[in-house]
């Protein structure tokens, strides 16, 4: 599975939906562990659109963490605001219905 390719309108719509969400996964000081990857994958399977929070203080390090978790989970990084990122991965079962 590859990362989804989204148009600008798709991203805008997903950002609007994401404003009402709470963060479902947290990347702690240990970085992206196997447990974090597993939790992100489980939540993406359930919800397709999730918020992930990072405790890292450095802006560039946070950006790298968010890009890395998006790549490892085959999700699209919709956007970031502060310490929170919005990830989207379409669910195959939802597309078939």
N, C-alpha and C positions, 0 to 999 in steps of 0.2 A: 504494500500500500504506500502511495506517495502522498506528500502534503497536498491538500486541496488548493486549487488555483481559484481565487475569488476576484470579482470585479470591485471597483471602488464603491458601487452602490451596495453590493453584498456586504462589504466591510462596514459601511455606514449603518446598514440595517442591523448587523450583528452587534456593533458598538452600542446602538440604542437599546437592544435587548439586554446587553450585558450590564447596563447601569443598575438594573434592579437586582442583580445577582449578589450573593455573598461568596467569599472565597472558600473554595472546597479543598484546596491543597496549599501547603506551606513549604517553601524551601528554606530550611534552617541554615545555621552557620556551617554545617557539615557539607553543604552544597547538595547536588543532585545525587541522592543515594538510590539504591534499588527500591527501597520502600517508597520514596517519593515518585519514582517512575511508575511503580505499580499502582499507586493511588491515583495519579493523574490519568493513567490508562483506564482504570475502573470508572472514574468519574466521567471521562469523555465518552465511554460506552453508554453510560446511563443518560447523560444530559446533552451531549454534543458540544455545548458551549459552557465553558467554566472559567472562573477566575482563579488565578494562582498568585499567592503572595510570597514575597521574598524578604528575608530579614537583613540581607546584605545592605550595607550603607553606601557603598560606592556605586555611583550611577552606571559607569561602564561595566562593572562586574555584574550588576543586576541585568543589564541588557544582554550580556553574554549568557547568563544563566537562563534567561527566558528564551533566547534563541536556541540554546542547547536542549532545553526540555521540549520545545516545540518540535525540533528536528527528531529527537529520540522517540517521540510519541506520534510522529507523522501527522501533526496538527498544524494548522495555520495560526501564526501569531497575529491576532487581529489588531492589537494595540497595547500600549502600556501607559499607565498613569501612576507616577510615583513608584511605590513598591508593589504594584499590582499589575498583572498582565491578563489579557483575555485570550484564551485559546479556543479554537474551533476545529472539530473533526467530524465530518458527517458520518452518521451511523448507517451501515449498509442495510440493516433491517428496516430502518425508518424510510430509506429511499425506495425500498421495494413496495412498501405499503401505500 
